Amino acid sequence: MKIHLFIFMMCLISFFTKAQSPKVYINLVSHNEENYSYLSNPATFLAIRPKIIQMAQLAASKGAKWHLGSDHTMLRAVLSYDKGALTASTGGFNVLKYVSTTYSTAVECDPHAHESLYNYADVAKLHDSCGVPPGKVMSGFLYNELASGHDWQDYQVPNNGDIFPSYYWAPEILWGAGTPGHTKDPLYNGIWKPESRTNFLKHKASNHLINYGQGCKYEFHDTTRITDLMKEIRKLTNAIQSGSAPSNGFYCTSIFFRENYLNTPNFISTKLDDLMDSINVLVTANKVEWQFIPAVVNKWRTNYASKPFIMNCNLSIVSALDNEKINNNGIKFYPNPANDFIHFNEEIYDVEIFNLSGQTVLPKITSAKRIDTRGLPNGVYLIKSRSVSAKLIVQH
């Protein structure tokens, strides 16, 4: 009878763990670039304008969240050409103001800059001039070196423009940490406040700027196979469901595409449509949730107590919420996930570890302050001490 009750309890714990697995917050991000000919060749701007509207309509119909990142070339083209008769079909609004107001549940507009001429504050000013208040997100930046003498760290406090020196911008969120040519971009899930250019993966709680880890380079090209991209996303959701990725993690990612792909035949009507439908399968399964980047950061603040969570694409944890901060049925130990050893906050007695099939993987220890977990395969276990128990994740 006791054996049957124990197996039932193990199954119940396993079911509860899966039911409470965290979601992956996801969104789409696009950039236009300063080398696009929108300003020098008005025809290219006139060609992309209806595509942006079509994309906004699609995102709204699918429940998706799209961050539209614009640099100075696009914004200056809007100010130069998007007026008069051209705006008759958009209520007198330019294209950016139109999509950000008409489709506000699906589109947010963020500054994007290479800072070669116009810095981020200048681009934020151009957004304002277009009637689109700049978002809180600095969309794309060099994380470990200067860009034309500028540094993301300049925006730990409100920073003024080079072209518009009287205009100040104060972003809150960093997105798209990169390197020149995107050859060694840091690819991490999670959210944290980076300390500096030289210690980007070190969390410094007193800093202002928050980095949103964009995930594992989910870049969507006009030639990308949707099945390949979805395979990578499912790799993360499956790891969370199985316990290979910690259940107390905070997961967020983005799918990036370049704006000029919108002009590729069928990119919106077929490829992006199919991509959103594929993601919505995971949304329906409660594994993924569409969210704007600032909304995800707010969840991190309120539900995760603004603690750092950094995990690379091999599911190795760089920094995570301490296990002892989480209600774990009375047993307080760290770290969790464990690698070599787990350490208890105080002496515990009659300790046993079981796998999720109810088999003993570590015989009873009379008393312990720490336990060696090097011999346990990666996975999820139940650790018991007399009348209390907790979930243990081993990740070497």
DOKE-634132 format. One record per residue: x, y negated, z of N, C-alpha, C in turn. Coordinates in steps of 0.001 Angstrom, whole numbers, plus 500000, padded with zeros to 6 digits. Each point is the difference from the previous one (the first is absolute). Layout:
// residues N
XYZXYZXYZ ...
// end
This chain:
// residues 396
500825501196500000499175498804500000500871498737500000 501048500007500840500892498850500083500703499770498670 500390501120499340500679499883498708499069499361498982 498743500458499973499032499436499052499758498524500276 499908499641501287499782498607500356501187499156499577 501217500541500188501203499259499626500045499762498496 499695501037499207500001499867498542498952498983499568 498823500051500633498957499028499674500466498573500288 500664499814501145500485498669500353501053499526499012 500884500928499559501025499641499026499361499575498694 498997500707499551499302499654498755499319498643500139 499403499776501188499336498728500235500988498853499966 501165500193500621501035498973499991500488499743498586 500201501088499255500451499860498608498983499235499178 498699500343500181498944499308499248499951498530500384 500095499714501303499932498622500469501155499190499455 501202500623499975501189499322499491499804499607498546 499494500939499181499788499704498596498934498922499826 498937500090500832498914499039499862500464498592500334 500982499880500882500463498699500439501252499539499255 500400500685498956501203499620499271499863498587499459 501067499206500077499901498625499507499840499938498489 499377498935499540499852499775498574501246499321499442 500102500035498686500996499207499300499284498785499418 500422498817500410499431498777499437500696499714498669 499219499640498984500549499895498657499422498784499285 500768499455499076499559498875499187500799499974498708 499554499184499073500703499777498743500688498643500064 501211499932499454500739498738499940500527499825498587 499842498792499449500575499705498686500791498710500072 500949499854499092500781498767499864500015499553498549 499902498694499777500481499438498750501370499384500290 500802499817498995501396499625500201500332498683499297 501060499348500468500356498705499438500503500086498559 500366501205499535500426500128498610498838500288499049 498782500111500522498831500125499128499813498673499257 499433500072498820499921498798499141498684499251500157 499307500161501116498703499353500188500077498486499802 501065499388500489500109498545499936500494499533498637 500999500679499465500582499577498719499145500403498804 499187501023500144499171500486498902498569500169500516 499151498988499852498639500062500556499206501219499550 500313500557498829499248501157499512500134501186500944 501173500149500612500177501126500927499163499801501257 499867498747500445499131499725501145498542500264499641 499583499555498817498617500200499569499682501488499838 501014500815499700499783501438499864499848500682501355 500763499543501006499960500689501296498815499540500845 499493498807499764498930499451500835498787500934500102 499422500473498881498845500906500129500364501352500607 501257500417499857500428501273500585500010499925501522 500400498855500536499996499819501456498565500073500522 499072499390499272498597500051500411499476501433499914 500336500699498934499567501392499843500540500865501131 501258499781500367500606500766501089499298499711501332 499670498731500245499309499635501240498624500661500061 499298500009498875498680500642499952500113501496500300 501003500645499422500181501436500221500315500289501463 500941499241500571500374500219501400498792499844500914 499185498976499733498808499786500831499019501162499870 499841500521498800499049501098499792500460501297500646 501308500148500212500547501234500572500274499889501501 499767498829500569500300499812501417501474499836500287 500806499730498962501453499887500151500383498612500505 501256499861500432500562498736500457501237499691499158 499974498825499350501065499628499066500653498699500458 501320500046500189500793498812500283500623499519498702 499554498825499540500455499409498750501126499021500321 501239500413499714501162499172500290500389499155498796 500010498684500180500305499096498885501208499136500304 500865499846498978501168499133500142499714498660499314 501012499140499988499775498626499532499618499932498524 500474500935499168499669499947498575498502500157499777 499399500975500625498555500199499890499245498805500560 500394499535501169499261498938500665500085498697499217 501138499711499433500144498785499180499207500134498702 499912501231499471499175500212498807498524499774500327 499553500473501160498618499772500429499719498505500076 500915499263500622499800498554500149500021499280498655 500764500532499042500123499343498701498862500332499047 499550501254500004499095500460498951498605500414500469 499864500395501263498740500605500443499040498927500502 499425499285499072499090498915500358499091499705498803 499049499126500211499107499619498918499133501141499521 499881500119498662499109500999499397500393501420500365 501284500232500293500449501357500326499327500526501258 499591499102500879499420500430501279498473500084499959 499413499840498824498533500013499908499411501319500474 500706501097499730499482501325500388500356500370501433 500775499170500683500412500318501372499567498903500977 498846499387499709499419499035500925500815498753500196 500822499659499009500850498828500127501273500256500785 500242501247500404501184500357500769501101500531499085 501236499752500377501097500692499322499975501471500397 500767500808499303499884501451500166500346500460501415 501007499394500623500386500443501345498954499619501036 499484498774499889498950499599500942498744500826499769 499715500310498753498800500775499685500062501398500606 501087500736499762500039501387500494500125500043501517 500684499006500604500181500040501452498755499569500762 499064499337499321498738499627500646498863500944499606 499855500259498711498922500874499537500201501440500469 501248500449500055500318501376500390500876500008501250 499594499196500983500821499837501208500132501287500801 499064500933499837500109501276500714501012500940499343 500462499623498802500901500889499261501332499363499648 500109498669500045501201499320499515500503498988501014 501295500037500280500681498939500733501188499533499174 500264498697500023501092499418499216501171499654500920 501186500482499632501188499801500819501117499334499193 500804499163500632501178499450499330501042501086499718 500619499897498831501101500880499599501078499114499398 501250500154500427501061499117499511501332500722499958 500785499668498968501397500442499948500923498924500558 499427498826500281500680498889500653501182499469499179 499983500244498688501063499461499150499818498506499757 498758499562499985499709498574499824498966499550501027 498884500673500025498940499712500965500112501008501132 500140499511501224500063500951501107498573500380500430 499908500821501037498673500496500388499061498883500446 500520499002500688499143498891500414499490499231498778 500849499858498985499566499344498763498871500785499328 500146501324499950498976500832499372498705499947500811 500124499937501323498807499848500843499303498674499701 500779498947499783499442498691499645499255500083498666 500556500712499017499332500162498715498690500758500144 499967500991500891498731500677500285498961498984500492 500402499190500957499093498969500513499507499083498885 500904499624499110499639499105498896498989500638499056 500033501349499935499028500739499176498676500213500723 499893499491501224498775500179500771499919501335500697 501139500668500126500063501324500627500948499915501195 499490499859501218500899499955501159500911501224500013 501312499805500153500911501155499957499724500959501146 500110501289499708499784501004501030501120500011501025 499916500972500904500985500107501077501203500843499599 499960500546498765500985501001499599501065499405499082 501266500165500365501119499701499110500214501245499153 499595499922498737499894501197499170501253500202499152 500938500796500542501232500328499299501157499143500475 501107500639500431501141499237500505501231500903500048 501179499383499945501244500731500219500197500120501502 500112501228500462499996500189501454501375499845500636 501095500235499228501325500054500627501003499020499415 499538499050499195500902498981499474499217498757499614 500755498939499723499375498741499642499467500039498574 498970499198499754499472499805498650500130498515499675 501000499682499195500265498602499641500145499130501250 500687500529500991500239499265501236498875500086501010 498912500667499618498857500120500905499966501378500651 499251500094501087499971501199500819498606500122500592 499469501232500044498690500183500624499979499528501441 501173500024500641500070499560501392499692498509500151 500132499237498910499656498580500060498547499800500425 499158501013499720498567499870500247499576500567501348 500966500239500886499629500289501384499331498784500627 500267498839499404499326498751500375499469499398498705 499048499067500063499523499372498768501162499410499204 500020500290498694501114499567499149499455499134498861 500773499003499612499518499074498974500544500354498622 499384499414498969500364500299498631501239499265499527 500572500509498919501111499303499344499464498974499003 498973500399499239499378499096499038499013499071500702 499336500509501022499037499220500788500481499960501452 500979499179500302500638500039501328499088499613501156 498888499331499707499096499622501095498978501093500309 500011501082499210499035501080500200500663501133500776 499336500458501059500508501083500838499065501200499906 500594501190500023499206501241499983500487500912501117 499041500646500665500325500893501118499337501356499783 500623500903499224499432501344499835500094500786501301 499270501099500049500065500879501174500548501381499656 499865500391498727500257501391499635500967500079498829 500958500887500104500919500313498910499506501254499293 499966499948498675499656501190499218500997500135498858 500421501242499719500815500239498811501484499773500211 500537500458501125501440499882500229500762500656498857 500919499261499377500690500530498829501463499633499966 500662500502498971501393499698499718500087499575498534 501083499336499594500116499597498595499858501194499062 499118499872499018499754501096499072499200501139500590 499591499853501260499220501036500705500708501359499977 501319499970500145500766501250499948500104500682501358 499923499226501094500146500592501331498954499411500952 498775499951499534498940499444500836499773500867501237 499765499401501151499694500780501210498564500506499951 499823501311499998498677500596499827499558500634501314 499062499335500662499552500449501316498505499767500150 499351500903500743498628499803500444500035499316501356 498993499187500256499888499431501333500100498492500015 499968499449501205500036498557500210500932499698501166 500782498950499840500896499561501070500432498562499729 500653499395500971500558498666499845501515500123499833 500511499854498775501442500192499800500809498928500712 501132500446500547500836499072500760500698498987499096 500622500489498905500800499114499153500306500701498682 500704499306499121500426500627498747500908501193500262 500882499875500971500971501062500268499432501117500866 498929499721500729499340501017500827498513500035499657 499702500299498743498623499911499532499108501066500626 500546501168500293499209501093500559499947499970501525 500523498955500592499923499852501446498861499052500344 499096500451500845498834499202500392500397498974501048 499591498758499768500216498946500985498650499351500280 499410500336501131498625499614500308499805498495500026 501035499249500342499856498542500118500013499292498654 500364500698498915499983499373498679498575499754499534 499855499056499093498672499645499485499571500892498842 500894500239499037499629500702498780499845501503500215 498961500540499389499656501420500117500226500653498648 500731501098499978500227500698498730498996501137499825 499344499996498853499057501057499626500760500973499090 500256501208500515500714500984499194499149500450498825 500503499794498783499166500296498826499982501467499621 500663500850500788499947501430499722501120500469499107 499725501025499223501059500712499278500039499657498511 500021498697499710500150499512498623498922500571499082 498754499783500403498889500437499162499760498938498925 500876499974498990499855499019498923499224500628498853 498999499272499547499085500502498976500331499331498672 500642500743499111500348499498498672498863500332499026 500090499397498821499012500330498982500180501422499480 501154500621500323500252501384499574499904500997501148 499686499539501201499956500874501172498858501011499897 500304501251500331498955501025500097499327499883501366 498691499828499982499267499828501248500162501220500905 500053501172499413500155501217500815501329499983500745 501046499464499384501305499930500662499963499027501172 499389498837499782499932499010501073499139500509501152 498870500614499684499117500505501046500652501135500772 500846500774499341500728501070500689500861499419501117 500635498849499724500834499372501016499168499447501154 498858499420499681499135499473501062499458501137500859 499608501100499349499489501146500762501081500646500849 501244499882499570501085500537500817499995499341501381 499736498688500017499934499290501275498744500371500770 498835499993499351498762500317500727500014501441500510 500571500913499219500085501399500455500938500128501192 501101499239499991500939500050501126499336499501501277 499156498989499873499281499487501170499000501030500497 499255500607499080498993500990500381500628501235500647 501176500414499505500642501212500512500793499766501272 500270498732500314500813499692501168501465499862499690 500414500166498737501402499786499641500381498537500174 499046499116499789500168498589500330499227499741501288 500535499211500900499402499894501343498596499432499991 499179500547500879498607499575500095499864498629500639 501048499515500646499956498664500577500729498988499121 500183500344498718500646499084499078499029498975499445 500564498980499363499201498964499354500417499949498535 499080500355499113500356500244498598499332498994499076 500810499385499170499480499059499011500893500061498772 499416499771498861500762500049498757499306499135498957 500665499800498884499454499215498903500352500669498684 499172499745499001500306500414498635500244498731499194 501174499901499421500411498774499319499935500170498492 499567498944499309500103499981498541500321498582499532 500624499913498841500345498704499420498816499469499202 499773498691500130498800499428499419499921500160498485 501154500011499323499946500100498535499441501340499528 499968501019500892499381501269499616498503499848499747 499378498964500593498564499811499805499648499789498528 500969499558499208499778499800498568500167501283499191 500511501048500629500154501274499305498622500613499761 499706500470498770498683500581499730499637501104500995 498799499913500544499430501013500903500665500051501377 500930499097500301500646500046501320498981499745501108 499106499036499778498980499712501005498848500999499904 499437500128498807498759500763499840500174501496500207 501209500497499787500227501443500155500958500308501144 501214499458499935501022500413500976499688499490501409 499762498691500137499707499478501329498656500503500506 499048500144499107498700500559500384500166501411500561 500750500838499296500226501377500457500801500032501295 500970499108500123500807499950501226499129499677501205 499162498996499884499130499627501120499025501124500338 499475500674498984499120501136500264500740501107500752 501244500247499625500789501045500667500269499639501453 500313498742500248500226499553501374498700500080500795 498881499697499358498714500028500709499587501411500415 500565501012499363499786501370500485500589500135501405 501180499428500216500632500037501318499292499069500981 499442498915499487499209499107500849498776500746500527 499303500715499127498822500771500399500358501078501015 501216500569499854500470501042500932500517499414501310 499914498672500154500407499329501230501508500078500241 500768500138498936501453500060500116500668498676499629 499310499190499216500537498750499484498943498923500158 500454498774500189499065498876500110500561498808499236 499198499431499101500384498761499320499999498866501017 501082499231500059500046498843500893500970498970499432 499645498730500155500948498938499700501158500051500990 501146499523499578501193500047500850499797499273501333 499475498759500034499796499352501304499038500769500907 499000500661499429499068500788500822500709501203500623 500928500600499241500779501118500547500878499506501147 500622498860499809500843499437501060499173499713501247 498779499519499829499132499764501164499681501304500727 499800501087499248499785501304500632501243500425500767 501162499727499440501269500323500678500107499230501312 499581498764499980500061499192501225499033500520501060 498770500279499581498965500343500985500002501471500386 500190500886499035499908501438500279501345500633500318 501082499327499643501322500584500187500876499131500902 499374498989500575500664499127500972501253499337499444 500041499775498692501131499332499332501330500711500220 499943501318500237501221500767500176500541500446498642 501309500143499871500561500370498696499719501453499645 499737500220498725499982501357499465500688499950498643 501098500737499867500778500025498763500315501454499684 499536500469498847500235501375499591500424500014498537 501094500719499698500456500025498615499230501047499199 500358500136498723499220500852499107500269501486500215 500977500333500835500239501387500394499317500323501328 499130499092500448499238500146501249500886499926501231 501170499407499858500877499794501154499640498668500659 499889500021501313499581498825500744501210499131500320 499916498736499641501030499032500372499639499344501315 498722499662500139499520499392501234498519500307500124 499553500296501228498593500359500187499538499598501382 498690499926500151499389499729501294500395501094500981 500512499606501159500392500992500997498813500875500365 500272501301500127498938500937500363499364499645501330 500792499474500926499461499746501326498984498856500001 499931499251498895499006498936499916498641500539499569 499952501264499627498773500599499487499433500964501040 498697500017500136499366500951500911500212501408499471 500835500756500629500328501356499526499644501026501064 498809499820500570499442500966500959500851500181501250 500722498954500378500680500039501283501471500330499955 500518500641498962501427500300499898500691498842499305 500999499425500639500732498879499435501400500469499617 500290499969498699501333500399499544500351499231498739 501256500031499646500478499276498830501264500698499489 500380499864498737499209499369498949498976500980499450 499046499502499290499002500833499333499606499300498714 500442500469498847500597501296499686501374500199500658 500294501257500299501255500372500628500970500553498965 501273499871500290501033500543499123500807501046500769 500853499555500933500840500938500754499407500367501359 499583498984500759499491500220501347498775499119500228 499132500411500918498990499104500547500321499779501469 499753498793500469500302499607501376498700499609500691 499811500503501214498795499708500756500254498835500954 498950499227500260500139498861500894500272500425501442 499574501212500326500237500532501343500062501520499900 500459500625501035500094501459500022498610500612499797 499917500946499027498741500704499814500232501494500204 498935500759500242500126501380500448499165500937499123 500508501252499905499308501058499252499688499542498568 501049499594499300499847499442498645500036501124498977 499046500006499072499993500927498871499682499229498724 500498500510498866499678499395498704499407501077499098 498864499659499349499303500925499106499899499380498620 499931500852498962499650499484498684498481499920499895 499502499505498881498556499789499883499222501289499784 500727501130499909499326501306499949499893500617501382 500501499292501005499925500487501368501158500874500414 501015500142499132501161500836500327501019499191500804 500597500631501007501014499346500813501299499870499202 500492498784499859501269499790499295501110499614500968 499625499646501220500991499728501044499454500564501304 500629501057500548499500500618501230499949499007501157 499210500366500995499787499102501129501312499642500690 500151498688500256501132499474500759499452499501501332 500622500443501096499470499678501331499935498500500241 501091499305499692500001498540500139500988499428498992 499744498762499581500866499416498977499873498487500001 501121499346499643500000498565499723500168499753498500 500529501038499306500094499905498548499937501406499422 499643500095498703499905501286499311500713499899498663 500749501040499683500708500083498730499015500456498904 499804499172498980499074500345498904500745500302498696 501310500156500065500769500222498769499667501318499325 499510500963500762499681501297499408498596500104499431 499213498949500144498617500030499507499931499464498568 499333500706499108499816499474498640499145498737500021 500123499197498956499149498824499884498530500410500055 499218499229500734498586500318500085499352499375501218 498766500400500254499215499485501124499815501113501026 500186499662501267499933500981501082499146499447501140 499639500887500902499314499612501226500934500282501160 500291498986500787500837500157501183499089499936501222 500138501004500891499126500103501163500827500030501274 499476499324500999500610500030501323498878500104501024 499848501235500520498923500272500948498649499609499406 499335498988500505498631499718499556499907498933498914 501130499499499536499956498941498987500739500454498752 499665499361498879500642500367498743500161498763499134 500812500119498957500210498895499067500484500579498681 499859499203498949500466500403498689501451499558499817 500813500899499487501409499723499726500241500196498503 500663499026499382500401500113498594501512500141499951 500464501010499282501447500201499811500320499618498555 500930499093499833500414499543498663501516499803500018 500720501000499476501463499920500006500496499097498866 
// end
